[in-house]
Amino acid sequence: MTLVFKNLVDANPAEFCDLFRWEQMGVRALEYKEIADLFCKACR
């Protein structure tokens, strides 16, 4: 799952950020350290 998110961040960071902005993924996904790190780096 983390690899999919990394690929999405590389391909389209805005779309990755929108997943959390509109709560499509839900904030529970941010409990995972790797996903939270990607979020912090890509969605400033």
C-alpha distance matrix in Angstrom:
0.0 3.8 5.4 5.2 6.6 8.8 10.1 10.9 12.7 14.6 15.5 16.3 16.1 18.3 16.0 13.1 15.9 17.2 14.2 15.4 19.0 19.4 17.3 15.3 12.2 14.7 15.4 13.9 10.4 12.6 13.5 10.6 12.5 10.1 9.2 12.9 14.0 12.5 14.1 17.3 17.6 17.0 18.5 21.8
3.8 0.0 3.8 5.4 5.1 6.2 8.7 9.8 10.6 12.4 14.2 15.1 14.3 16.9 15.4 12.1 14.5 16.6 14.1 14.9 18.4 19.6 17.7 16.3 13.2 15.3 15.2 14.1 10.4 11.3 12.4 9.2 9.9 6.9 6.6 10.4 10.7 9.3 11.6 14.4 14.4 14.2 16.2 19.2
5.4 3.8 0.0 3.8 5.4 5.0 6.2 8.6 9.8 10.6 12.2 14.0 14.0 17.0 15.5 12.7 15.7 17.8 15.7 17.1 20.3 21.4 20.0 18.3 15.6 18.2 18.4 17.6 13.8 14.8 16.2 12.9 13.2 9.7 9.7 13.4 13.0 10.9 13.6 16.3 15.5 14.9 17.4 20.5
5.2 5.4 3.8 0.0 3.8 5.5 5.2 6.2 8.7 10.0 10.5 11.8 12.3 14.8 12.7 10.4 13.8 15.2 13.0 15.0 18.1 18.8 17.6 15.5 13.2 16.3 17.2 16.8 13.1 14.6 16.5 13.8 14.8 11.6 10.3 13.9 14.2 11.5 13.3 16.6 16.0 14.6 16.6 20.1
6.6 5.1 5.4 3.8 0.0 3.8 5.4 5.0 6.1 8.6 9.8 10.1 9.6 12.1 10.4 7.4 10.4 12.4 10.4 12.0 15.0 16.2 15.2 13.7 11.3 14.1 14.5 14.6 10.9 11.7 14.2 11.8 12.5 9.4 7.4 10.7 11.0 8.0 9.5 12.9 12.5 11.0 12.9 16.4
8.8 6.2 5.0 5.5 3.8 0.0 3.8 5.4 5.1 6.3 8.6 9.9 9.4 12.7 12.0 9.2 12.0 14.6 13.4 14.6 17.4 19.1 18.4 17.1 14.9 17.5 17.3 17.5 13.8 13.8 16.1 13.3 12.9 9.3 8.5 11.4 10.4 7.4 10.0 12.7 11.2 10.2 13.0 16.1
10.1 8.7 6.2 5.2 5.4 3.8 0.0 3.8 5.5 5.1 6.1 8.4 9.3 12.5 11.4 9.6 13.0 15.0 14.0 16.1 18.6 19.8 19.5 17.8 16.1 19.1 19.7 20.0 16.3 16.8 19.3 16.6 16.6 13.0 11.9 14.9 14.1 10.7 12.9 15.7 13.9 12.2 14.9 18.1
10.9 9.8 8.6 6.2 5.0 5.4 3.8 0.0 3.8 5.4 5.0 5.6 6.6 9.2 7.6 6.2 9.8 11.4 10.7 13.1 15.2 16.3 16.4 14.7 13.5 16.7 17.5 18.4 14.9 15.5 18.5 16.5 16.8 13.6 11.5 14.1 13.9 10.3 11.4 14.5 13.2 10.6 12.6 16.1
12.7 10.6 9.8 8.7 6.1 5.1 5.5 3.8 0.0 3.8 5.6 5.4 4.3 7.8 7.9 5.9 8.4 11.1 11.1 12.7 14.5 16.4 16.7 15.8 14.5 17.1 17.1 18.4 15.0 14.7 17.7 15.9 15.4 12.4 10.5 12.3 11.4 7.7 8.9 11.4 9.6 7.1 9.7 12.9
14.6 12.4 10.6 10.0 8.6 6.3 5.1 5.4 3.8 0.0 3.8 5.8 6.4 10.0 10.4 9.3 11.9 14.3 14.7 16.4 18.0 19.9 20.4 19.2 18.1 20.8 20.9 22.0 18.5 18.2 21.0 18.8 18.0 14.6 13.5 15.4 13.9 10.3 12.2 14.1 11.5 9.4 12.5 15.2
15.5 14.2 12.2 10.5 9.8 8.6 6.1 5.0 5.6 3.8 0.0 3.8 6.6 9.2 8.9 9.2 12.1 13.6 14.2 16.6 17.9 19.2 20.1 18.5 18.0 21.1 21.8 23.1 19.6 19.9 23.0 20.9 20.7 17.4 15.7 17.8 16.9 13.1 14.3 16.7 14.4 11.6 14.0 17.0
16.3 15.1 14.0 11.8 10.1 9.9 8.4 5.6 5.4 5.8 3.8 0.0 3.8 5.5 5.6 6.6 9.0 10.3 11.5 13.9 14.7 16.0 17.4 16.1 16.1 18.9 19.6 21.5 18.4 18.5 21.9 20.5 20.4 17.6 15.2 16.8 16.3 12.5 12.7 15.1 13.3 9.9 11.4 14.5
16.1 14.3 14.0 12.3 9.6 9.4 9.3 6.6 4.3 6.4 6.6 3.8 0.0 3.8 5.4 5.0 6.3 8.7 10.1 11.6 12.4 14.5 15.7 15.2 14.9 17.1 17.2 19.3 16.4 15.8 19.3 18.2 17.8 15.3 12.9 13.8 13.2 9.6 9.3 11.4 9.8 6.2 7.6 10.8
18.3 16.9 17.0 14.8 12.1 12.7 12.5 9.2 7.8 10.0 9.2 5.5 3.8 0.0 3.8 5.4 5.1 6.2 8.9 10.4 10.1 12.0 14.0 13.7 14.3 16.4 16.8 19.4 17.0 16.6 20.3 19.8 19.8 17.8 14.9 15.3 15.4 12.1 10.6 12.7 11.9 8.1 7.7 10.6
16.0 15.4 15.5 12.7 10.4 12.0 11.4 7.6 7.9 10.4 8.9 5.6 5.4 3.8 0.0 3.8 5.4 5.0 6.5 9.3 9.7 10.6 12.2 11.0 11.8 14.4 15.6 17.9 15.4 15.8 19.5 18.9 19.6 17.5 14.3 15.4 16.2 12.8 11.4 14.3 13.9 10.3 10.1 13.5
13.1 12.1 12.7 10.4 7.4 9.2 9.6 6.2 5.9 9.3 9.2 6.6 5.0 5.4 3.8 0.0 3.8 5.4 5.4 7.4 9.1 10.6 11.2 10.3 9.9 12.4 13.0 15.0 12.2 12.4 16.0 15.2 15.8 13.7 10.5 11.8 12.6 9.3 8.1 11.4 11.3 8.1 8.3 12.0
15.9 14.5 15.7 13.8 10.4 12.0 13.0 9.8 8.4 11.9 12.1 9.0 6.3 5.1 5.4 3.8 0.0 3.8 5.4 5.6 6.2 8.8 9.8 10.3 10.2 11.7 11.7 14.5 12.4 11.7 15.5 15.5 15.9 14.5 11.1 11.2 12.2 9.5 7.0 9.6 10.3 7.2 5.6 9.2
17.2 16.6 17.8 15.2 12.4 14.6 15.0 11.4 11.1 14.3 13.6 10.3 8.7 6.2 5.0 5.4 3.8 0.0 3.8 5.3 4.7 5.9 7.9 8.0 9.3 11.0 12.0 15.0 13.4 13.5 17.2 17.6 18.6 17.5 13.8 14.1 15.7 13.1 10.5 13.2 14.1 10.9 9.0 12.1
14.2 14.1 15.7 13.0 10.4 13.4 14.0 10.7 11.1 14.7 14.2 11.5 10.1 8.9 6.5 5.4 5.4 3.8 0.0 3.8 5.7 5.9 6.0 5.1 5.7 8.0 9.6 12.0 10.2 11.2 14.7 15.0 16.6 15.6 11.8 12.6 14.8 12.4 10.1 13.5 14.8 12.1 10.7 14.1
15.4 14.9 17.1 15.0 12.0 14.6 16.1 13.1 12.7 16.4 16.6 13.9 11.6 10.4 9.3 7.4 5.6 5.3 3.8 0.0 3.8 5.4 4.6 6.2 5.9 6.3 6.7 9.8 8.8 8.8 12.4 13.5 14.9 14.6 10.9 10.6 13.3 11.7 8.6 11.5 13.6 11.6 9.5 12.4
19.0 18.4 20.3 18.1 15.0 17.4 18.6 15.2 14.5 18.0 17.9 14.7 12.4 10.1 9.7 9.1 6.2 4.7 5.7 3.8 0.0 3.8 5.5 7.8 9.0 8.9 9.2 12.8 12.4 12.0 15.5 16.9 18.0 17.8 14.2 13.4 15.7 14.1 10.7 12.8 14.8 12.5 9.5 11.8
19.4 19.6 21.4 18.8 16.2 19.1 19.8 16.3 16.4 19.9 19.2 16.0 14.5 12.0 10.6 10.6 8.8 5.9 5.9 5.4 3.8 0.0 3.8 5.5 8.2 8.3 10.0 13.2 13.1 13.8 17.0 18.5 20.2 20.0 16.2 16.0 18.6 16.9 13.8 16.3 18.2 15.7 13.1 15.6
17.3 17.7 20.0 17.6 15.2 18.4 19.5 16.4 16.7 20.4 20.1 17.4 15.7 14.0 12.2 11.2 9.8 7.9 6.0 4.6 5.5 3.8 0.0 3.8 5.3 4.5 6.7 9.7 10.0 11.1 13.9 15.6 17.8 18.0 14.3 14.2 17.3 16.0 13.1 15.8 18.2 16.2 13.9 16.5
15.3 16.3 18.3 15.5 13.7 17.1 17.8 14.7 15.8 19.2 18.5 16.1 15.2 13.7 11.0 10.3 10.3 8.0 5.1 6.2 7.8 5.5 3.8 0.0 3.8 5.6 8.8 10.8 10.2 12.3 15.1 16.1 18.6 18.1 14.4 15.3 18.2 16.4 14.1 17.3 19.2 16.9 15.2 18.4
12.2 13.2 15.6 13.2 11.3 14.9 16.1 13.5 14.5 18.1 18.0 16.1 14.9 14.3 11.8 9.9 10.2 9.3 5.7 5.9 9.0 8.2 5.3 3.8 0.0 3.8 6.7 7.8 6.6 9.1 11.7 12.4 15.1 14.8 11.2 12.4 15.5 14.0 12.1 15.5 17.5 15.8 14.6 17.8
14.7 15.3 18.2 16.3 14.1 17.5 19.1 16.7 17.1 20.8 21.1 18.9 17.1 16.4 14.4 12.4 11.7 11.0 8.0 6.3 8.9 8.3 4.5 5.6 3.8 0.0 3.8 5.4 6.2 8.2 10.3 12.1 14.9 15.4 12.1 12.2 15.8 15.1 12.7 15.5 18.2 16.9 15.2 17.9
15.4 15.2 18.4 17.2 14.5 17.3 19.7 17.5 17.1 20.9 21.8 19.6 17.2 16.8 15.6 13.0 11.7 12.0 9.6 6.7 9.2 10.0 6.7 8.8 6.7 3.8 0.0 3.8 5.3 5.5 7.6 10.1 12.4 13.7 10.6 9.7 13.4 13.5 11.0 13.1 16.3 15.7 13.8 16.0
13.9 14.1 17.6 16.8 14.6 17.5 20.0 18.4 18.4 22.0 23.1 21.5 19.3 19.4 17.9 15.0 14.5 15.0 12.0 9.8 12.8 13.2 9.7 10.8 7.8 5.4 3.8 0.0 3.8 5.3 5.5 8.0 11.1 12.7 10.2 10.0 13.8 14.3 12.6 14.8 17.8 17.7 16.5 18.7
10.4 10.4 13.8 13.1 10.9 13.8 16.3 14.9 15.0 18.5 19.6 18.4 16.4 17.0 15.4 12.2 12.4 13.4 10.2 8.8 12.4 13.1 10.0 10.2 6.6 6.2 5.3 3.8 0.0 3.8 5.3 6.0 9.1 9.7 6.9 7.8 11.3 11.3 10.2 12.9 15.4 15.1 14.6 17.2
12.6 11.3 14.8 14.6 11.7 13.8 16.8 15.5 14.7 18.2 19.9 18.5 15.8 16.6 15.8 12.4 11.7 13.5 11.2 8.8 12.0 13.8 11.1 12.3 9.1 8.2 5.5 5.3 3.8 0.0 3.8 5.2 7.0 8.3 5.8 4.7 8.6 9.4 7.9 9.9 12.8 13.2 12.4 14.6
13.5 12.4 16.2 16.5 14.2 16.1 19.3 18.5 17.7 21.0 23.0 21.9 19.3 20.3 19.5 16.0 15.5 17.2 14.7 12.4 15.5 17.0 13.9 15.1 11.7 10.3 7.6 5.5 5.3 3.8 0.0 3.8 6.2 8.8 7.7 6.8 10.2 11.9 11.1 12.5 15.4 16.4 15.9 17.7
10.6 9.2 12.9 13.8 11.8 13.3 16.6 16.5 15.9 18.8 20.9 20.5 18.2 19.8 18.9 15.2 15.5 17.6 15.0 13.5 16.9 18.5 15.6 16.1 12.4 12.1 10.1 8.0 6.0 5.2 3.8 0.0 3.8 5.6 5.5 6.1 8.6 10.2 10.6 12.3 14.4 15.5 15.9 18.0
12.5 9.9 13.2 14.8 12.5 12.9 16.6 16.8 15.4 18.0 20.7 20.4 17.8 19.8 19.6 15.8 15.9 18.6 16.6 14.9 18.0 20.2 17.8 18.6 15.1 14.9 12.4 11.1 9.1 7.0 6.2 3.8 0.0 3.8 5.5 5.0 6.1 8.6 9.7 10.4 12.3 14.2 15.0 16.5
10.1 6.9 9.7 11.6 9.4 9.3 13.0 13.6 12.4 14.6 17.4 17.6 15.3 17.8 17.5 13.7 14.5 17.5 15.6 14.6 17.8 20.0 18.0 18.1 14.8 15.4 13.7 12.7 9.7 8.3 8.8 5.6 3.8 0.0 3.8 5.5 5.2 6.4 8.7 10.0 10.8 12.3 14.0 16.0
9.2 6.6 9.7 10.3 7.4 8.5 11.9 11.5 10.5 13.5 15.7 15.2 12.9 14.9 14.3 10.5 11.1 13.8 11.8 10.9 14.2 16.2 14.3 14.4 11.2 12.1 10.6 10.2 6.9 5.8 7.7 5.5 5.5 3.8 0.0 3.8 5.4 5.1 6.1 8.7 10.0 10.5 11.5 14.1
12.9 10.4 13.4 13.9 10.7 11.4 14.9 14.1 12.3 15.4 17.8 16.8 13.8 15.3 15.4 11.8 11.2 14.1 12.6 10.6 13.4 16.0 14.2 15.3 12.4 12.2 9.7 10.0 7.8 4.7 6.8 6.1 5.0 5.5 3.8 0.0 3.8 5.4 5.0 6.2 8.7 9.9 10.1 11.9
14.0 10.7 13.0 14.2 11.0 10.4 14.1 13.9 11.4 13.9 16.9 16.3 13.2 15.4 16.2 12.6 12.2 15.7 14.8 13.3 15.7 18.6 17.3 18.2 15.5 15.8 13.4 13.8 11.3 8.6 10.2 8.6 6.1 5.2 5.4 3.8 0.0 3.8 5.4 5.1 6.2 8.6 9.9 11.2
12.5 9.3 10.9 11.5 8.0 7.4 10.7 10.3 7.7 10.3 13.1 12.5 9.6 12.1 12.8 9.3 9.5 13.1 12.4 11.7 14.1 16.9 16.0 16.4 14.0 15.1 13.5 14.3 11.3 9.4 11.9 10.2 8.6 6.4 5.1 5.4 3.8 0.0 3.8 5.5 5.2 6.0 8.1 10.4
14.1 11.6 13.6 13.3 9.5 10.0 12.9 11.4 8.9 12.2 14.3 12.7 9.3 10.6 11.4 8.1 7.0 10.5 10.1 8.6 10.7 13.8 13.1 14.1 12.1 12.7 11.0 12.6 10.2 7.9 11.1 10.6 9.7 8.7 6.1 5.0 5.4 3.8 0.0 3.8 5.5 5.3 5.4 8.0
17.3 14.4 16.3 16.6 12.9 12.7 15.7 14.5 11.4 14.1 16.7 15.1 11.4 12.7 14.3 11.4 9.6 13.2 13.5 11.5 12.8 16.3 15.8 17.3 15.5 15.5 13.1 14.8 12.9 9.9 12.5 12.3 10.4 10.0 8.7 6.2 5.1 5.5 3.8 0.0 3.8 5.8 5.7 6.2
17.6 14.4 15.5 16.0 12.5 11.2 13.9 13.2 9.6 11.5 14.4 13.3 9.8 11.9 13.9 11.3 10.3 14.1 14.8 13.6 14.8 18.2 18.2 19.2 17.5 18.2 16.3 17.8 15.4 12.8 15.4 14.4 12.3 10.8 10.0 8.7 6.2 5.2 5.5 3.8 0.0 3.8 6.0 6.6
17.0 14.2 14.9 14.6 11.0 10.2 12.2 10.6 7.1 9.4 11.6 9.9 6.2 8.1 10.3 8.1 7.2 10.9 12.1 11.6 12.5 15.7 16.2 16.9 15.8 16.9 15.7 17.7 15.1 13.2 16.4 15.5 14.2 12.3 10.5 9.9 8.6 6.0 5.3 5.8 3.8 0.0 3.8 6.1
18.5 16.2 17.4 16.6 12.9 13.0 14.9 12.6 9.7 12.5 14.0 11.4 7.6 7.7 10.1 8.3 5.6 9.0 10.7 9.5 9.5 13.1 13.9 15.2 14.6 15.2 13.8 16.5 14.6 12.4 15.9 15.9 15.0 14.0 11.5 10.1 9.9 8.1 5.4 5.7 6.0 3.8 0.0 3.8
21.8 19.2 20.5 20.1 16.4 16.1 18.1 16.1 12.9 15.2 17.0 14.5 10.8 10.6 13.5 12.0 9.2 12.1 14.1 12.4 11.8 15.6 16.5 18.4 17.8 17.9 16.0 18.7 17.2 14.6 17.7 18.0 16.5 16.0 14.1 11.9 11.2 10.4 8.0 6.2 6.6 6.1 3.8 0.0
